[in-house]
């Protein structure tokens, strides 16, 4: 589930999910982006083993990671949006910082 959430976040750069899932997803995605900062075969293989999607790996290395080259972390933001109707689960939007 975490892998699918990470792929969706990296493809769309913003997703809405429950607050607990967003908090679990944040460190996972930030490690992937940090790994993508160095464009090497080793980094590509690690990212591919974590995500199983070459298109997402290419997007991390070519588009997402270069934006954060000078940043030392904190690539994502969690914004709480309220409660979901039906089961009252706490909802949040997790997005990549611009």
PAZAPA-4460 file (N, C-alpha, C; in steps of 0.05 Angstrom, whole numbers, plus 32768, in hexadecimal, padded with zeros to 4 digits):
% residues 98
    n_x    n_y    n_z   ca_x   ca_y   ca_z    c_x    c_y    c_z   seq   type   mol
   8011   7FE8   8000   8000   8000   8000   8011   8019   8000     1      X     A
   8027   8018   800F   8039   802F   8011   8046   8035   7FF6     2      X     A
   804D   8020   7FE8   805A   8022   7FCE   8046   8030   7FBA     3      X     A
   802D   8027   7FBB   8019   8033   7FA8   8013   8050   7FAF     4      X     A
   8012   8057   7FC9   800F   8073   7FD1   8026   8084   7FC8     5      X     A
   803E   8079   7FCB   8056   8088   7FC3   8056   808C   7FA5     6      X     A
   804F   8078   7F95   804E   807B   7F78   8039   8091   7F70     7      X     A
   8022   8090   7F7D   800E   80A4   7F77   8017   80C0   7F7E     8      X     A
   8024   80C3   7F95   802D   80DE   7F9E   8043   80E8   7F8A     9      X     A
   8055   80D7   7F82   806A   80E0   7F71   8060   80E6   7F55    10      X     A
   804C   80D8   7F4B   8041   80DD   7F31   8030   80F6   7F31    11      X     A
   801F   80F9   7F45   800C   810F   7F45   8015   8127   7F56    12      X     A
   8029   8123   7F66   8035   8137   7F78   8023   8141   7F8E    13      X     A
   800B   8135   7F90   7FF8   813D   7FA5   7FE2   8128   7FA6    14      X     A
   7FDD   811D   7FBE   7FC8   810A   7FC2   7FB9   810F   7FDC    15      X     A
   7FA1   8106   7FDD   7F91   8108   7FF6   7F8E   80EC   8001    16      X     A
   7F95   80E8   801A   7F93   80CE   8028   7F8D   80D3   8045    17      X     A
   7F8D   80BE   8055   7F88   80C2   8071   7FA2   80CD   807E    18      X     A
   7F9F   80DA   8094   7FB5   80E7   80A2   7FCA   80D2   80AA    19      X     A
   7FC2   80BB   80B4   7FD5   80A7   80BC   7FE6   809C   80A5    20      X     A
   7FD9   8098   808E   7FE7   808F   8077   7FFB   80A4   806D    21      X     A
   7FF3   80BD   806E   8004   80D3   8065   801D   80D5   8077    22      X     A
   8019   80D1   8091   8030   80D2   80A3   8043   80BB   809F    23      X     A
   8039   80A4   8097   804A   808D   8091   8058   8090   8076    24      X     A
   804B   809D   8063   8055   80A1   8048   806C   80B5   8047    25      X     A
   806B   80C9   8057   807E   80DF   8056   809B   80D6   8056    26      X     A
   80A5   80C7   806B   80C1   80C0   806B   80C9   80AD   8054    27      X     A
   80B6   809C   804B   80BB   808A   8035   80C1   8099   801B    28      X     A
   80B0   80AD   8015   80B3   80BD   7FFD   80CC   80CF   7FFF    29      X     A
   80D1   80DA   8016   80E8   80EC   8018   8102   80DC   8014    30      X     A
   8104   80C3   801D   811B   80B3   8019   811F   80AD   7FFB    31      X     A
   8108   80A8   7FED   810A   80A3   7FD0   8114   80BB   7FC1    32      X     A
   810A   80D3   7FC8   8113   80EB   7FBB   8131   80F1   7FC0    33      X     A
   813A   80EC   7FD9   8156   80F0   7FE0   8167   80DC   7FD0    34      X     A
   815E   80C4   7FCD   816D   80B0   7FBE   816F   80B8   7FA0    35      X     A
   815A   80C5   7F96   815A   80CD   7F7A   816B   80E5   7F74    36      X     A
   8176   80F2   7F88   8187   810A   7F83   81A1   8103   7F75    37      X     A
   81AA   80EA   7F78   81C2   80E1   7F69   81B9   80CE   7F53    38      X     A
   81BF   80D6   7F3B   81B7   80C6   7F24   81CC   80B1   7F1E    39      X     A
   81C9   8099   7F2A   81DC   8084   7F26   81CC   806A   7F22    40      X     A
   81D9   8056   7F18   81CD   803C   7F13   81C3   8031   7F2E    41      X     A
   81D3   8034   7F42   81CC   8029   7F5D   81B3   8037   7F67    42      X     A
   81B1   8051   7F65   8199   805F   7F6E   8180   8057   7F5E    43      X     A
   8183   8054   7F44   816D   804C   7F33   8163   8030   7F3B    44      X     A
   8175   801E   7F40   816D   8003   7F47   8160   8002   7F62    45      X     A
   8169   8011   7F75   815C   8012   7F8F   8140   801E   7F8D    46      X     A
   813D   8034   7F7E   8123   8040   7F7A   8110   802D   7F6B    47      X     A
   811A   801F   7F58   810A   800C   7F49   8101   7FF5   7F5A    48      X     A
   8112   7FEC   7F6D   810B   7FD6   7F7F   80F6   7FE0   7F93    49      X     A
   80F6   7FF9   7F9A   80E3   8004   7FAD   80C8   800A   7FA0    50      X     A
   80C8   8012   7F86   80AF   801B   7F79   80A4   8009   7F63    51      X     A
   80B5   7FF9   7F57   80AD   7FE7   7F41   80A0   7FF6   7F29    52      X     A
   80A8   800F   7F24   809D   801E   7F0E   80B2   8030   7F02    53      X     A
   80BC   8029   7EEA   80D2   8038   7EDF   80CA   8055   7ED8    54      X     A
   80B1   805A   7ED2   80A8   8076   7ECC   80AA   8088   7EE5    55      X     A
   80A3   807D   7EFB   80A5   808D   7F14   80C2   8091   7F1C    56      X     A
   80D3   807D   7F18   80EF   8080   7F1E   80FB   8096   7F0C    57      X     A
   80F4   8096   7EF3   80FE   80AA   7EE0   80F5   80C6   7EE8    58      X     A
   80DC   80C8   7EF1   80D1   80E2   7EFA   80E0   80EC   7F12    59      X     A
   80E6   80DA   7F25   80F5   80E2   7F3D   8110   80ED   7F36    60      X     A
   811E   80DE   7F25   813A   80E6   7F1F   813B   80FE   7F0D    61      X     A
   812A   8101   7EF9   812C   8116   7EE6   811D   8130   7EEE    62      X     A
   8106   812E   7EFC   80F6   8145   7F01   80F4   814D   7F1F    63      X     A
   80EF   8139   7F30   80EA   8140   7F4C   8103   8146   7F5C    64      X     A
   8117   8134   7F5B   812F   8137   7F6B   813F   8150   7F64    65      X     A
   8142   8158   7F4A   8151   8170   7F45   8145   8189   7F51    66      X     A
   812B   818A   7F56   811F   81A1   7F63   8129   81A4   7F80    67      X     A
   8130   818E   7F8C   8137   818E   7FA9   8155   818A   7FAC    68      X     A
   8165   8190   7F99   8182   818C   7F9A   818F   819B   7FB1    69      X     A
   8186   81B3   7FB6   8192   81C3   7FCC   8183   81C0   7FE6    70      X     A
   816D   81B3   7FE7   815D   81B0   7FFF   8167   8198   800F    71      X     A
   8167   819A   8029   8172   8185   803A   815D   8172   8045    72      X     A
   8145   8173   803B   8130   8162   8045   8116   8171   8045    73      X     A
   8101   8165   804E   80E7   8172   8050   80DB   8177   8034    74      X     A
   80D9   8162   8024   80CF   8164   8009   80B1   8162   8007    75      X     A
   80A4   815A   801D   8087   8156   801C   807A   8167   8032    76      X     A
   8060   816C   802E   8050   817B   8041   8036   816C   8045    77      X     A
   802D   816B   805E   8013   815F   8065   8001   8175   806F    78      X     A
   7FE9   8177   8062   7FD5   818A   8069   7FBC   817B   8072    79      X     A
   7FB4   817F   808A   7F9C   8172   8095   7F83   817F   8089    80      X     A
   7F71   816E   807F   7F59   8179   8072   7F3F   8174   8080    81      X     A
   7F3F   8166   8096   7F26   8162   80A5   7F1F   8144   80A6    82      X     A
   7F05   813F   80AA   7EFC   8124   80AE   7EED   811A   8095    83      X     A
   7EF0   8101   808F   7EE3   80F4   8078   7EC6   80ED   8081    84      X     A
   7EB3   80F3   806F   7E97   80EC   8075   7E95   80CE   8073    85      X     A
   7E85   80C2   8084   7E81   80A5   8083   7E8E   8098   809B    86      X     A
   7EA9   809A   809D   7EB6   808C   80B3   7EC6   80A0   80C5    87      X     A
   7EC5   80BA   80BF   7ED1   80CE   80D0   7EF0   80CB   80D2    88      X     A
   7EFC   80C0   80BE   7F19   80BD   80BE   7F26   80D9   80B9    89      X     A
   7F3C   80DE   80C7   7F4B   80F7   80C2   7F58   80F6   80A7    90      X     A
   7F53   810A   8096   7F5E   810B   807B   7F74   8120   807A    91      X     A
   7F86   811C   8066   7F9C   812F   8062   7FA4   812E   8045    92      X     A
   7FAF   8144   803C   7FBB   8146   8021   7FD9   8146   8025    93      X     A
   7FE7   8134   8017   8004   8134   8018   800D   813C   7FFC    94      X     A
   8020   814F   7FFB   8029   815A   7FE2   8047   815F   7FE3    95      X     A
   8053   8161   7FCB   806F   8168   7FC9   8072   8186   7FCB    96      X     A
   8085   8190   7FDA   8089   81AC   7FDE   8096   81B8   7FC5    97      X     A
   808D   81CF   7FBD   8097   81DC   7FA4   80AF   81ED   7FA9    98      X     A
***
